[in-house]
Amino acid sequence: DLNFNKLTGTVPVEVWTIPRMFQLDLNDNLLTGTIATEIGTVRFLQFVQLEINQFTGTIPTEMGSNTFLRVAEFFGANLTGSMPQELCDLRNDTNGAIFRLTADCDIGDPFFVQCDVPECCTDCPF
């Protein structure tokens, strides 16, 4: 749990090689760069909070491989593009397990991630 620590710079790629990482809580920092596609290789990842940072780019489609994921928070993280369908599929009623998926998905948000509520995202907090 490294939230609210004023961390700067990028998330080191080595983070994605930590064996049996279940939770990554980096919200409310000053992190920059992109979210590495290697996030999809973290097999048992269940909880990701990356909100309130200064990332660039999009949410990686590789996150669709995180089949144990329950919570993924991306709002206020300066991301753009669309929520990957692969991640939305983890929310569906038949085989999905994500119960909280957030992004800056309100039209007019300065950094906008296309993500329909409730079909994909559960909320657009900002």
LOVO-514695 format. One line per 5 residues: their letters; for each residue x, y, z of N, C-alpha, C, O. Coordinates in pm, whole numbers, plus 50000, padded with zeros to 5 digits. Each point is the difference from the previous one (the first is absolute). Layout:
a) X,Y,Z,X,Y,Z,X,Y,Z,X,Y,Z; ... .
END
This chain:
dlnfn) 50086,49882,50000,49914,50118,50000,50090,50123,50000,50058,50036,50102; 49952,50028,49782,50088,50116,49986,49921,50126,49961,50054,50090,49937; 49821,49914,50100,49919,50117,49966,50035,50119,50088,50051,49983,50111; 49921,50137,49839,50021,50126,50073,50145,50020,50044,50024,50050,50110; 50072,49911,49807,50141,50014,50035,50076,50100,49915,50121,50015,50016 .
kltgt) 49811,50054,49894,50062,50097,49910,50111,49936,49917,50101,50064,49970; 49879,49809,49992,50098,49931,49916,50002,50065,49862,49896,50041,49949; 50223,49969,49992,50015,50060,49868,50069,49901,49907,50050,49896,50044; 49951,50138,49828,50065,49914,49902,49905,49894,49947,49878,50009,50020; 50177,49893,49914,49920,49894,49941,49996,49878,50092,50082,49986,50091 .
vpvev) 49821,49928,49885,49992,49875,50075,50105,49906,49940,49992,49968,49881; 50105,49988,50196,50105,49913,49945,49942,49870,49944,49911,49941,50061; 50139,50017,49826,49949,49878,49936,50018,49878,50092,49927,49902,49986; 50167,50103,50104,50022,49890,50094,49879,49975,50091,49983,49890,50051; 49936,50211,49969,49880,49984,50083,49913,49887,49945,49939,49926,50077 .
wtipr) 50056,50063,49790,49911,49901,49938,50055,49858,50008,49934,49907,49955; 50185,50076,50101,50057,49865,50015,49996,49951,50144,50053,49894,50030; 49885,50181,50058,49990,49958,50140,49909,49877,50005,49883,50007,49961; 50170,49879,50088,49917,49879,50004,49885,50014,50100,50017,50053,50110; 49871,49898,49850,49880,49997,50086,49959,50136,50052,49957,50013,50115 .
mfqld) 50055,50089,49801,49951,50132,50039,49848,50001,49983,49948,49975,49892; 49983,50053,50216,49854,50002,50001,49944,50141,49993,49890,50022,49950; 50187,50075,50101,49951,50137,50010,50108,50098,49960,50117,49986,50037; 49842,50115,49886,50091,50110,49965,49925,50130,50026,49909,50036,49925; 50130,50032,50179,49931,50121,50043,50097,50117,49988,50080,50026,50091 .
lndnl) 49912,50045,49797,50090,50113,49972,49923,50130,49982,50054,50095,49943; 49824,49911,50105,49920,50120,49977,50052,50121,50077,50071,49987,50100; 49890,50129,49850,50031,50129,50062,50151,50021,50016,50050,50027,50109; 50020,49961,49779,50142,50029,49991,50021,50093,49882,49906,50063,49953; 50215,49946,49999,50034,50085,49886,50068,49916,49891,50091,50048,49933 .
ltgti) 49865,49829,50051,50063,49909,49906,49970,50041,49856,49892,50050,49970; 50205,49928,49942,49990,50038,49860,50029,49880,49911,50022,49889,50047; 49978,50136,49823,50027,49894,49904,49873,49921,49970,49890,50041,50036; 50128,49848,49897,49885,49918,49964,49985,49883,50097,50092,49966,50075; 49791,49974,49921,49979,49876,50074,50054,49889,49911,49949,49978,49890 .
ateig) 50152,49953,50157,50068,49899,49919,49908,49884,49964,49917,49958,50080; 50100,49993,49799,49920,49886,49955,50027,49876,50086,49918,49910,50007; 50197,50086,50058,50035,49887,50087,49903,49982,50116,50001,49896,50065; 49916,50204,49962,49901,49986,50107,49912,49878,49973,49949,49938,50094; 50034,50027,49780,49919,49884,49966,50063,49867,50036,49932,49897,49996 .
tvrfl) 50195,50102,50041,50068,49876,50036,49994,49970,50148,50046,49895,50044; 49897,50195,50035,49991,49980,50145,49879,49910,50026,49887,50048,50011; 50139,49825,49997,49894,49899,49996,49895,50015,50109,49881,49989,49970; 50157,50035,50153,49905,49999,50111,49954,50138,50043,49937,50015,50105; 50092,50086,49815,49963,50137,50035,49849,50013,50016,49923,49964,49911 .
qfvql) 50036,50088,50205,49858,50014,50032,49956,50144,50018,49882,50031,49983; 50210,50056,50052,49965,50136,50043,50104,50096,49945,50118,49989,50032; 49839,50106,49885,50090,50098,49941,49940,50138,50020,49890,50028,49952; 50181,50059,50118,49959,50138,50013,50111,50087,49945,50106,50014,50062; 49869,50045,49821,50098,50089,49937,49944,50141,49986,50060,50084,49933 .
einqf) 49827,49941,50128,49936,50131,49984,50081,50112,50064,50085,49978,50086; 49885,50143,49869,50064,50124,50047,50152,49992,49982,50076,50000,50097; 49965,49992,49777,50141,50004,49961,50010,50079,49871,49901,50058,49955; 50214,49945,49985,50022,50079,49879,50050,49912,49885,50093,50036,49928; 49843,49848,50057,50037,49909,49893,49968,50061,49864,49931,50101,49991 .
tgtip) 50119,49835,49905,49965,50037,49862,49958,49872,49929,50030,49889,50045; 49900,50128,49845,49964,49884,49920,49868,49938,50039,49910,50066,50052; 50080,49805,49922,49875,49928,50016,50013,49887,50101,50109,49968,50047; 49778,49974,49986,49997,49882,50087,50033,49879,49911,49934,49979,49899; 50167,49942,50137,50044,49891,49913,49894,49890,49981,49934,49958,50096 .
temgs) 50050,49998,49781,49907,49890,49972,50045,49872,50070,49918,49913,50028; 50210,50075,50000,50053,49882,50066,49939,49976,50138,50010,49890,50054; 49927,50213,50003,49936,49982,50130,49885,49900,49993,49954,49950,50103; 49999,50020,49777,49899,49897,49984,50048,49863,50043,49919,49909,50020; 50213,50074,49994,50057,49874,50047,49998,49988,50152,50027,49893,50054 .
ntflr) 49941,50215,50014,49995,50000,50147,49864,49945,50046,49916,50076,50050; 50064,49796,49934,49867,49940,50023,49959,49995,50147,49883,49974,50029; 50209,50050,50062,49965,50003,50142,49965,50141,50047,49965,50020,50117; 50043,50077,49793,49980,50140,50036,49859,50025,50053,49902,49956,49941; 50090,50114,50173,49872,50035,50062,49976,50151,49999,49886,50045,49986 .
vaeff) 50221,50034,50028,49992,50145,50006,50109,50059,49912,50116,49959,50007; 49845,50138,49908,50096,50073,49918,49954,50146,49993,49894,50029,49946; 50186,50060,50109,49965,50142,50009,50100,50082,49919,50121,49994,50023; 49826,50083,49880,50085,50079,49911,49962,50148,49994,50061,50075,49924; 49840,49970,50153,49955,50138,49987,50105,50099,50050,50077,49969,50091 .
ganlt) 49925,50148,49849,50095,50104,50040,50144,49965,49970,50091,50055,50061; 49930,49853,49844,50136,49954,49971,50053,50053,49867,50106,49956,49954; 49822,50137,49983,50041,50063,49874,50005,49904,49882,50072,50025,49904; 49852,49867,50101,49997,49903,49892,49896,50040,49896,49908,50075,50029; 50107,49874,49849,49908,50031,49891,49968,49871,49924,50047,49892,50035 .
gsmpq) 49871,50121,49862,49967,49886,49916,49872,49932,50046,49908,50066,50050; 50087,49805,49933,49883,49921,50038,50040,49893,50100,50113,49949,49998; 49793,50018,50090,50023,49886,50089,50009,49876,49911,49909,49976,49920; 50196,49946,50092,50012,49882,49914,49883,49904,50019,49959,49971,50112; 49988,49981,49775,49889,49904,50007,50040,49877,50081,49916,49940,50068 .
elcdl) 50211,50023,49925,50049,49884,50075,49981,50020,50150,49976,49903,50072; 50034,50220,49975,49978,50030,50141,49850,50007,50030,49955,49952,50104; 49969,50106,49805,49854,50003,50017,49944,49859,50008,49906,49975,50076; 50150,49934,49847,49952,49862,50001,50015,49935,50136,49927,49906,50033; 50167,50142,50047,50017,49946,50136,49891,50050,50095,49995,49958,50116 .
rndtn) 49920,50132,49836,49888,50052,50080,49868,49934,49967,49902,50019,50072; 50093,49904,49822,49869,49950,49959,49943,49901,50100,50072,49946,50085; 49799,50030,49906,49928,49922,50100,50030,49851,49997,49976,49931,50099; 50076,50018,49791,50019,49855,49991,50135,49953,50049,50008,49899,50070; 50101,50172,49893,50131,49952,50044,50087,50110,50059,50118,49977,50028 .
gaifr) 49827,50139,49992,50079,50110,50052,50001,50004,50152,49907,49953,50065; 50199,50103,49988,50013,50008,50145,50025,50143,50049,49995,50026,50120; 50031,50068,49788,50026,50138,50043,49870,50061,50051,49899,50001,49929; 50105,50050,50193,49881,50068,50052,50019,50150,50011,49904,50073,50027; 50219,49977,49952,50023,50145,49997,50102,50029,49892,50115,49956,50006 .
ltadc) 49841,50122,49894,50085,50040,49888,49969,50145,49971,49889,50032,49956; 50208,50057,50067,49976,50143,49986,50101,50064,49906,50111,49951,49982; 49846,50161,49959,50086,50079,49911,49938,50138,49988,49891,50024,50051; 50178,50067,49882,49946,50132,49970,49912,49986,49875,50044,50031,49889; 49833,49923,50131,49916,49967,49886,49881,50094,49982,49909,49970,49923 .
digdp) 50089,50142,50147,49897,50101,49978,50044,50088,49884,50111,50053,50000; 49801,49963,49901,50031,50089,49888,50029,50138,50057,49925,50051,50083; 50183,50009,49874,50042,50129,50053,50116,49988,50096,50063,50101,50033; 49968,49777,50012,50119,49983,50083,50122,50040,49916,50007,49965,49882; 50089,50108,50176,50116,50043,49922,50079,49881,49944,50052,50008,49888 .
ffvqc) 49956,49885,50185,50059,49875,49952,49885,49901,50000,49949,49963,50105; 50012,49993,49775,49877,49923,49985,50031,49857,49958,50073,49977,49903; 49870,49928,50170,50007,49859,49963,49859,49955,49968,49913,50002,50087; 50064,49957,49790,49868,49952,49960,49971,49870,50074,50069,49900,49982; 49827,50103,50100,49964,49881,50078,49855,50015,50044,49970,50081,50087 .
dvpec) 49943,49842,49854,49857,50011,50030,49968,49945,50138,50051,49896,50042; 49862,50178,50029,49950,49959,50131,49855,49957,49980,49926,50076,49937; 50030,49815,50109,50067,49896,50080,50053,49884,49918,50047,49902,50057; 49946,50106,49809,50041,49887,49917,50146,49960,50021,50034,49882,49993; 50051,50216,50033,50143,49970,50023,50044,50061,50132,50021,49928,50098 .
ctdcp) 49994,50203,49906,50039,50067,50125,49886,49998,50101,49883,50000,49963; 50154,49998,50163,49899,50008,50105,49973,50144,50039,49896,50031,50057; 50200,50060,49911,49988,50138,50046,50098,50087,49924,50103,49953,49954; 49862,50175,50035,50089,50103,49945,50016,50107,50109,49933,50103,49994; 50154,49874,50105,50005,50085,50120,50025,50149,49978,49946,50081,50074 .
f) 50133,49958,49826,50028,50143,49982,49913,50055,49891,50008,50119,49969 .
END
